[in-house]
Every structure is written in structure tokens, then in C-alpha cells.
Amino acid sequence: MHYVTEILAQKGRRVFAVHPRSSVLDAIREMNHRSIGALLVIEEDELLGIVSERDYARRVILKGRRSDNTLVEEIMSTELISTTAGATLDGCMELMTEHYIRHLPVLKAGKVTGVVSMGDLVKAIMIRQRSTIEELTHYIKG
């Protein structure tokens, strides 16, 4: 695998999202239910932000706020870094490392078409490296 489109083809393009005026408690419940670390914040097909477990820890727990009466829009990250399906895995890895993020929305014409996580990238890069090692081993052995 070399491109985001290949990851999305394998894992699917399903996007888990939450409304900005949902409670943080509802968002955390959804993340727990889906076993994921972040949700996109979308209203009327427009990507407004992303809310993660990190946002919850820093902007709710550490500030002594209540999850049931704090809204997602109050704690979500709005300075979004995104990519396209044609982006390379290495480019995405560099982008995510540079900006200290773990989830990268995939956009086409401003609309969300998927999400890739740091885990998705690591897995794909490991598969690619394993394949390269096997090819080199076969080449050396003749």
C-alpha cells in the first residue's frame, strides 16, 4: 500500500461523527461503543471539527467540567489538518507527526470521504515493508 485510497478501500469509508451540540458524554459513549479514539464533528455535511479522548481529558476532566452538560462544540478541535485519497502514506505519517495528531479526515471537494488513523498508517506501512522484505529475499535467493 502506498496511498490513502488503498487504506480506505481495505478498511471502508465509514465515518463516525457527532453533532456539535451533542453532549460530551454522548460523544464519549459513542467512542467507547465503536472502540475508537475520536469522532468527526459534522453538521449538515460540513466538517466543523474533531473531538478526541485527548480533548475530553484536557478540556473536560482536567478543568473539572461535567460531561453531561458540556457540548462537543465547546471542546472540539477546530484547527483541522486533512488529506485527500491520493495522498501517500509517508506524507500522511509526516503530517500527523508534525502536527501531533492521531486522526486525519480525508476530504474530496470539501466533503468527508473517510478517516485514517495513525494505527491505519502504521499497519499499512508494516504490510508494505513486509512485502518489500519478501521480494528482496526471493530476489537474493534466486
Secondary structure, DSSP 8 states (H G I E B T S, - for coil): --BHHHHHHHH-----EE-TTSBHHHHHHHHHHHT-SEEEEEETTEEEEEEEHHHHIIIIITTT--SSSSBHHHH-B-S---B-TT-BHHHHHHHHHHHT-SEEEEEETTEEEEEEEHHHHHHHHHHHHHHHHHHHHHHHH-
